[in-house]
């Protein structure tokens, strides 16, 4: 991981040298980061600059997974973030709903940050936008497949594997932690390790190919890349988050 502004860092990378980009940018909602002020007047223009560099360094058959969420006060924020990427040339190939918590038959599974409100429901989901350069890039759907409930479907669909595509709704709860300061270095907006792992498996990336996270945070994307056996590049301006990652690798 590089303690560096991502715009400066990405400009040193060769064009089309990165296979997969997975990231979640700051949302410009006043989150309490350490070395970054989450309140830019030029927010969407700045993001467009970042995505322009991402487009330059991403391989023509590469994948860009852009994770974004909104708030009850800013419900259109994730779509604005996505549009800032399509505005520089990316195509939206898949839109995935990340479910953090769900209640079925009176049983709640997963974690979410509750709000105290007489107007709004608790937000329990965010989005993952799968962007490519031409909307024609193959994916490995069965790499993150789920078992058939009815085993007869395996023969009906002539599947070589006993799994099917799980669709575009992913339930991925956070692991329970004892201390945010200890386990997440007080980062206000992390995603679970399972999120970049699923994205990487879906992309079909090969060992040794390059993964990039321009807003690396505590390095969750980089950890996932290491598990898959890929090289990873991350940029993060906060020395606390960089230090927390370096202590674990």
GILINVEN-V946333 format. One record per backbone hydrogen bond with DSSP energy under -0.5 kcal/mol. NH is the residue of the N-H (numbers start at 0). CO is the residue of the C=O. Records with the same first field share a line. If there is no record, write none. Layout:
BEGIN
NH->CO + CO
END
This chain:
BEGIN
1->233
3->1 + 235
8->4
9->5
10->6
11->8
12->9
15->55
16->13 + 56
17->56
18->209
19->209
20->62
21->211
22->64
29->37
32->30 + 35
37->30 + 35
38->36
42->39
45->41
46->42
47->43
48->44
49->45
50->46
51->47
52->48
53->49
54->50
55->51
56->52
57->53
58->17
61->58
62->18
63->130
64->20 + 62
65->63 + 128
66->22 + 64
67->126
70->73
76->73
79->75
80->76
81->77
82->78
83->79
84->80 + 81
85->81
86->82
87->84
88->85
89->84
90->131
92->90 + 129
93->129
95->93 + 127
96->167
97->95 + 125
98->96 + 169
99->97 + 123
100->123
101->108
103->101 + 106
106->103
107->105
108->101
110->99
113->111
116->114
123->121
125->97
126->67
127->95
128->65
129->93 + 127
130->63 + 128
131->90
139->201
140->138
142->139
143->140
144->141
145->163
147->161
150->148
152->149
153->150
154->150
155->151
156->152
157->154
158->153
163->145
169->96 + 167
170->168
171->98 + 169
182->178
183->179
184->180
185->179
186->183
194->191
195->191
196->192
197->193
198->194
199->195
200->196
201->197
202->198
203->199 + 200
204->199
207->228
208->205
210->230
211->19
212->232
215->212 + 234
218->215
219->215
222->218
223->219
224->220
225->221
226->222
227->223
228->224
229->224
230->208
232->210
234->212
235->1
238->236
241->237
242->238
243->239
244->240
245->241
246->242
247->243 + 244
248->244
END
